[in-house]
């Protein structure tokens, strides 16, 4: 839980709407679960493959976790791995960059280089 940058995968149109309002409420799944799902750099590839397989029109957000405040919690998944969850809306100023997640010819998402330098 020392990663200064965490990631969120969302639909491009949802991110554009968030930028227009100044805050992001999460995906439909996030709202059902009661928190916004994030992943560490090490967890991104698995997360996108497991939960967004074959889905186009996605964007990967790089988020400065220090800007999220006390409502960010690290909680275990069903397999016991800790994932960051945000129990409030996210201000768009917490996002340090975004990159599209295009589908390759093999149907897998092309994940950009991760880390602060890959998004600035």
C-alpha positions in Angstrom: 0.0 0.0 0.0 2.9 2.3 -0.7 2.2 2.9 -4.4 1.8 6.6 -4.8 -0.2 6.1 -8.0 -3.2 3.8 -8.3 -5.4 3.2 -11.3 -9.0 3.1 -12.3 -10.5 1.7 -15.5 -13.7 3.4 -16.8 -15.7 4.2 -19.9 -14.4 7.2 -21.9 -17.8 8.9 -21.9 -18.0 8.5 -18.1 -14.6 10.1 -17.6 -15.6 13.0 -20.0 -18.8 13.6 -17.9 -16.7 13.6 -14.7 -14.3 16.2 -16.1 -17.3 18.4 -17.0 -18.7 18.2 -13.4 -15.4 18.1 -11.5 -16.1 14.8 -9.8 -16.5 11.1 -10.7 -19.1 8.9 -9.0 -17.8 5.6 -10.4 -19.1 3.1 -12.8 -22.5 1.4 -12.5 -20.7 -1.5 -10.8 -18.9 0.9 -8.4 -22.1 2.5 -7.4 -23.7 -1.0 -6.8 -20.8 -2.0 -4.7 -20.8 1.3 -2.7 -17.2 2.3 -3.6 -14.9 3.1 -6.5 -12.6 0.2 -7.5 -8.9 0.9 -8.1 -5.9 -1.3 -8.8 -2.2 -1.0 -8.3 0.2 -1.1 -11.2 0.7 -4.8 -10.6 -3.1 -5.5 -10.6 -4.1 -3.5 -13.7 -3.5 -6.2 -16.3 -5.4 -8.8 -14.4 -8.2 -6.4 -13.5 -8.8 -5.3 -17.1 -8.7 -8.9 -18.4 -11.0 -10.2 -15.8 -13.6 -7.4 -15.6 -13.4 -5.7 -19.0 -12.5 -8.4 -21.5 -13.3 -7.4 -25.1 -14.9 -4.1 -24.0 -13.9 -1.1 -26.2 -14.1 2.6 -25.3 -12.2 2.4 -22.1 -9.7 4.7 -20.4 -7.1 4.1 -17.7 -6.9 6.8 -15.1 -3.7 7.3 -13.1 -4.6 8.7 -9.7 -2.4 10.3 -7.0 -3.7 8.3 -4.0 -2.6 11.1 -1.6 -5.3 13.3 -3.1 -8.1 10.9 -2.3 -8.2 11.5 1.4 -9.2 9.3 4.3 -12.1 7.6 2.4 -9.5 5.4 0.5 -9.3 2.0 2.1 -7.2 -1.1 1.2 -9.4 -4.2 1.4 -9.0 -7.8 0.5 -10.5 -9.4 -2.6 -12.1 -12.8 -2.5 -8.5 -14.2 -3.0 -7.2 -12.1 -0.2 -5.2 -9.6 -2.3 -5.5 -6.0 -1.1 -7.2 -3.5 -3.5 -7.8 0.2 -3.0 -11.4 1.2 -2.7 -12.7 4.8 -2.4 -15.9 5.3 -0.4 -16.8 8.7 -1.8 -16.8 10.4 -5.1 -13.4 11.2 -6.7 -12.5 14.7 -7.5 -11.0 14.9 -11.0 -8.0 16.8 -9.7 -6.8 13.6 -8.1 -6.2 12.2 -11.6 -2.7 12.9 -12.8 -3.3 11.5 -16.3 -5.4 9.3 -18.5 -4.7 7.0 -21.4 -7.0 5.0 -23.7 -7.1 1.3 -23.4 -7.5 0.2 -27.0 -8.2 -3.4 -27.9 -5.4 -5.2 -29.9 -6.0 -7.5 -32.8 -5.9 -10.4 -30.2 -8.9 -8.9 -28.3 -6.7 -7.9 -25.3 -6.3 -4.3 -24.1 -3.1 -2.5 -24.8 -1.9 -1.3 -21.4 0.3 1.8 -21.6 3.5 2.1 -19.5 2.4 2.6 -15.9 3.8 5.0 -13.3 3.7 8.7 -12.9 6.1 9.3 -15.8 3.9 7.3 -18.2 0.9 9.6 -17.6 2.4 13.1 -17.4 
